[in-house]
Amino acid sequence: MDDIKKYAAMAKLILSDAETTKVAELCQALFKSFDALADIDTEQVEPMYTVLNTQNTFREDVVVKSYSRDELLAYAPVKQDGYFQVPKTI
């Protein structure tokens, strides 16, 4: 119960005693379901990082033409001191 109250305080939750008891019961049920997993023999099972059968696809690192600041600023409707000028937003 003390752990539940501590976690609730960290999450800035205000729980009544009845709610704290209910959360504690739900946590106990969750932990009990994990106990069933501990009984499974996984000695001969290779660790998996994902259950999906996917591989990373990488693209070639190809150098492409980039634009200079002056080329890009040529299209700016408003510019100041070598930068785009945009309306102030708050």
PyMOL CGO cylinders between C-alpha atoms (Angstrom):
from pymol import cmd
from pymol.cgo import CYLINDER

trace = [
    CYLINDER, 0.00, 0.00, 0.00, 2.85, 2.36, 0.78, 0.3, 1, 1, 1, 1, 1, 1,
    CYLINDER, 2.85, 2.36, 0.78, 4.31, 1.83, -2.70, 0.3, 1, 1, 1, 1, 1, 1,
    CYLINDER, 4.31, 1.83, -2.70, 0.96, 2.65, -4.31, 0.3, 1, 1, 1, 1, 1, 1,
    CYLINDER, 0.96, 2.65, -4.31, 0.69, 5.86, -2.28, 0.3, 1, 1, 1, 1, 1, 1,
    CYLINDER, 0.69, 5.86, -2.28, 4.29, 6.77, -3.17, 0.3, 1, 1, 1, 1, 1, 1,
    CYLINDER, 4.29, 6.77, -3.17, 3.70, 6.20, -6.90, 0.3, 1, 1, 1, 1, 1, 1,
    CYLINDER, 3.70, 6.20, -6.90, 0.41, 8.09, -6.77, 0.3, 1, 1, 1, 1, 1, 1,
    CYLINDER, 0.41, 8.09, -6.77, 2.16, 11.04, -5.16, 0.3, 1, 1, 1, 1, 1, 1,
    CYLINDER, 2.16, 11.04, -5.16, 4.90, 10.98, -7.83, 0.3, 1, 1, 1, 1, 1, 1,
    CYLINDER, 4.90, 10.98, -7.83, 2.19, 11.00, -10.51, 0.3, 1, 1, 1, 1, 1, 1,
    CYLINDER, 2.19, 11.00, -10.51, 0.40, 13.83, -8.68, 0.3, 1, 1, 1, 1, 1, 1,
    CYLINDER, 0.40, 13.83, -8.68, -2.67, 11.65, -8.14, 0.3, 1, 1, 1, 1, 1, 1,
    CYLINDER, -2.67, 11.65, -8.14, -4.94, 11.90, -5.14, 0.3, 1, 1, 1, 1, 1, 1,
    CYLINDER, -4.94, 11.90, -5.14, -6.37, 8.46, -4.33, 0.3, 1, 1, 1, 1, 1, 1,
    CYLINDER, -6.37, 8.46, -4.33, -8.85, 7.60, -1.64, 0.3, 1, 1, 1, 1, 1, 1,
    CYLINDER, -8.85, 7.60, -1.64, -8.17, 4.60, 0.59, 0.3, 1, 1, 1, 1, 1, 1,
    CYLINDER, -8.17, 4.60, 0.59, -10.67, 2.56, -1.45, 0.3, 1, 1, 1, 1, 1, 1,
    CYLINDER, -10.67, 2.56, -1.45, -8.95, 3.53, -4.71, 0.3, 1, 1, 1, 1, 1, 1,
    CYLINDER, -8.95, 3.53, -4.71, -5.54, 2.73, -3.26, 0.3, 1, 1, 1, 1, 1, 1,
    CYLINDER, -5.54, 2.73, -3.26, -6.80, -0.69, -2.21, 0.3, 1, 1, 1, 1, 1, 1,
    CYLINDER, -6.80, -0.69, -2.21, -8.29, -1.32, -5.67, 0.3, 1, 1, 1, 1, 1, 1,
    CYLINDER, -8.29, -1.32, -5.67, -5.04, -0.31, -7.41, 0.3, 1, 1, 1, 1, 1, 1,
    CYLINDER, -5.04, -0.31, -7.41, -3.07, -2.58, -5.07, 0.3, 1, 1, 1, 1, 1, 1,
    CYLINDER, -3.07, -2.58, -5.07, -5.37, -5.49, -5.92, 0.3, 1, 1, 1, 1, 1, 1,
    CYLINDER, -5.37, -5.49, -5.92, -4.97, -4.83, -9.66, 0.3, 1, 1, 1, 1, 1, 1,
    CYLINDER, -4.97, -4.83, -9.66, -1.19, -4.69, -9.28, 0.3, 1, 1, 1, 1, 1, 1,
    CYLINDER, -1.19, -4.69, -9.28, -1.18, -7.98, -7.38, 0.3, 1, 1, 1, 1, 1, 1,
    CYLINDER, -1.18, -7.98, -7.38, -3.22, -9.61, -10.16, 0.3, 1, 1, 1, 1, 1, 1,
    CYLINDER, -3.22, -9.61, -10.16, -0.79, -8.26, -12.76, 0.3, 1, 1, 1, 1, 1, 1,
    CYLINDER, -0.79, -8.26, -12.76, 2.25, -9.51, -10.86, 0.3, 1, 1, 1, 1, 1, 1,
    CYLINDER, 2.25, -9.51, -10.86, 0.59, -12.89, -10.40, 0.3, 1, 1, 1, 1, 1, 1,
    CYLINDER, 0.59, -12.89, -10.40, 0.11, -13.18, -14.17, 0.3, 1, 1, 1, 1, 1, 1,
    CYLINDER, 0.11, -13.18, -14.17, 3.83, -12.52, -14.63, 0.3, 1, 1, 1, 1, 1, 1,
    CYLINDER, 3.83, -12.52, -14.63, 4.60, -15.42, -12.28, 0.3, 1, 1, 1, 1, 1, 1,
    CYLINDER, 4.60, -15.42, -12.28, 3.12, -17.78, -14.89, 0.3, 1, 1, 1, 1, 1, 1,
    CYLINDER, 3.12, -17.78, -14.89, 5.75, -16.58, -17.36, 0.3, 1, 1, 1, 1, 1, 1,
    CYLINDER, 5.75, -16.58, -17.36, 8.53, -17.50, -14.95, 0.3, 1, 1, 1, 1, 1, 1,
    CYLINDER, 8.53, -17.50, -14.95, 7.48, -21.17, -15.19, 0.3, 1, 1, 1, 1, 1, 1,
    CYLINDER, 7.48, -21.17, -15.19, 8.16, -21.31, -18.95, 0.3, 1, 1, 1, 1, 1, 1,
    CYLINDER, 8.16, -21.31, -18.95, 11.43, -22.98, -19.97, 0.3, 1, 1, 1, 1, 1, 1,
    CYLINDER, 11.43, -22.98, -19.97, 13.29, -20.59, -22.27, 0.3, 1, 1, 1, 1, 1, 1,
    CYLINDER, 13.29, -20.59, -22.27, 16.78, -22.10, -22.03, 0.3, 1, 1, 1, 1, 1, 1,
    CYLINDER, 16.78, -22.10, -22.03, 16.96, -23.18, -25.68, 0.3, 1, 1, 1, 1, 1, 1,
    CYLINDER, 16.96, -23.18, -25.68, 15.20, -20.10, -27.10, 0.3, 1, 1, 1, 1, 1, 1,
    CYLINDER, 15.20, -20.10, -27.10, 17.25, -17.47, -28.91, 0.3, 1, 1, 1, 1, 1, 1,
    CYLINDER, 17.25, -17.47, -28.91, 16.64, -13.91, -27.70, 0.3, 1, 1, 1, 1, 1, 1,
    CYLINDER, 16.64, -13.91, -27.70, 14.48, -11.79, -30.00, 0.3, 1, 1, 1, 1, 1, 1,
    CYLINDER, 14.48, -11.79, -30.00, 14.66, -8.06, -30.46, 0.3, 1, 1, 1, 1, 1, 1,
    CYLINDER, 14.66, -8.06, -30.46, 11.39, -7.89, -32.39, 0.3, 1, 1, 1, 1, 1, 1,
    CYLINDER, 11.39, -7.89, -32.39, 8.66, -10.32, -33.30, 0.3, 1, 1, 1, 1, 1, 1,
    CYLINDER, 8.66, -10.32, -33.30, 8.41, -8.84, -36.79, 0.3, 1, 1, 1, 1, 1, 1,
    CYLINDER, 8.41, -8.84, -36.79, 10.33, -10.36, -39.66, 0.3, 1, 1, 1, 1, 1, 1,
    CYLINDER, 10.33, -10.36, -39.66, 11.86, -7.14, -40.94, 0.3, 1, 1, 1, 1, 1, 1,
    CYLINDER, 11.86, -7.14, -40.94, 15.31, -5.93, -41.88, 0.3, 1, 1, 1, 1, 1, 1,
    CYLINDER, 15.31, -5.93, -41.88, 16.66, -2.43, -42.12, 0.3, 1, 1, 1, 1, 1, 1,
    CYLINDER, 16.66, -2.43, -42.12, 16.96, -1.16, -45.64, 0.3, 1, 1, 1, 1, 1, 1,
    CYLINDER, 16.96, -1.16, -45.64, 19.71, 1.32, -46.16, 0.3, 1, 1, 1, 1, 1, 1,
    CYLINDER, 19.71, 1.32, -46.16, 20.07, 3.66, -49.08, 0.3, 1, 1, 1, 1, 1, 1,
    CYLINDER, 20.07, 3.66, -49.08, 23.32, 4.55, -50.76, 0.3, 1, 1, 1, 1, 1, 1,
    CYLINDER, 23.32, 4.55, -50.76, 24.95, 7.62, -49.31, 0.3, 1, 1, 1, 1, 1, 1,
    CYLINDER, 24.95, 7.62, -49.31, 25.03, 9.69, -52.46, 0.3, 1, 1, 1, 1, 1, 1,
    CYLINDER, 25.03, 9.69, -52.46, 26.24, 13.28, -52.55, 0.3, 1, 1, 1, 1, 1, 1,
    CYLINDER, 26.24, 13.28, -52.55, 23.62, 15.55, -54.08, 0.3, 1, 1, 1, 1, 1, 1,
    CYLINDER, 23.62, 15.55, -54.08, 23.72, 19.18, -55.02, 0.3, 1, 1, 1, 1, 1, 1,
    CYLINDER, 23.72, 19.18, -55.02, 22.91, 21.48, -52.14, 0.3, 1, 1, 1, 1, 1, 1,
    CYLINDER, 22.91, 21.48, -52.14, 21.92, 25.10, -52.34, 0.3, 1, 1, 1, 1, 1, 1,
    CYLINDER, 21.92, 25.10, -52.34, 23.72, 28.12, -51.01, 0.3, 1, 1, 1, 1, 1, 1,
    CYLINDER, 23.72, 28.12, -51.01, 22.07, 30.47, -48.56, 0.3, 1, 1, 1, 1, 1, 1,
    CYLINDER, 22.07, 30.47, -48.56, 21.81, 33.17, -51.24, 0.3, 1, 1, 1, 1, 1, 1,
    CYLINDER, 21.81, 33.17, -51.24, 20.05, 30.80, -53.65, 0.3, 1, 1, 1, 1, 1, 1,
    CYLINDER, 20.05, 30.80, -53.65, 17.48, 29.86, -51.03, 0.3, 1, 1, 1, 1, 1, 1,
    CYLINDER, 17.48, 29.86, -51.03, 16.96, 33.41, -49.77, 0.3, 1, 1, 1, 1, 1, 1,
    CYLINDER, 16.96, 33.41, -49.77, 16.28, 34.54, -53.34, 0.3, 1, 1, 1, 1, 1, 1,
    CYLINDER, 16.28, 34.54, -53.34, 12.81, 32.94, -52.97, 0.3, 1, 1, 1, 1, 1, 1,
    CYLINDER, 12.81, 32.94, -52.97, 12.06, 34.45, -49.54, 0.3, 1, 1, 1, 1, 1, 1,
    CYLINDER, 12.06, 34.45, -49.54, 9.34, 37.09, -49.55, 0.3, 1, 1, 1, 1, 1, 1,
    CYLINDER, 9.34, 37.09, -49.55, 10.98, 38.84, -46.57, 0.3, 1, 1, 1, 1, 1, 1,
    CYLINDER, 10.98, 38.84, -46.57, 14.55, 38.44, -45.37, 0.3, 1, 1, 1, 1, 1, 1,
    CYLINDER, 14.55, 38.44, -45.37, 16.80, 40.22, -42.91, 0.3, 1, 1, 1, 1, 1, 1,
    CYLINDER, 16.80, 40.22, -42.91, 20.54, 39.90, -42.28, 0.3, 1, 1, 1, 1, 1, 1,
    CYLINDER, 20.54, 39.90, -42.28, 20.82, 36.71, -44.31, 0.3, 1, 1, 1, 1, 1, 1,
    CYLINDER, 20.82, 36.71, -44.31, 17.86, 34.93, -42.65, 0.3, 1, 1, 1, 1, 1, 1,
    CYLINDER, 17.86, 34.93, -42.65, 14.22, 34.32, -43.46, 0.3, 1, 1, 1, 1, 1, 1,
    CYLINDER, 14.22, 34.32, -43.46, 12.02, 36.78, -41.61, 0.3, 1, 1, 1, 1, 1, 1,
    CYLINDER, 12.02, 36.78, -41.61, 8.77, 35.32, -40.33, 0.3, 1, 1, 1, 1, 1, 1,
    CYLINDER, 8.77, 35.32, -40.33, 5.95, 36.75, -38.23, 0.3, 1, 1, 1, 1, 1, 1,
    CYLINDER, 5.95, 36.75, -38.23, 6.44, 36.56, -34.49, 0.3, 1, 1, 1, 1, 1, 1,
    CYLINDER, 6.44, 36.56, -34.49, 4.47, 33.75, -32.88, 0.3, 1, 1, 1, 1, 1, 1,
    CYLINDER, 4.47, 33.75, -32.88, 3.79, 33.24, -29.22, 0.3, 1, 1, 1, 1, 1, 1,
]
cmd.load_cgo(trace, "trace")
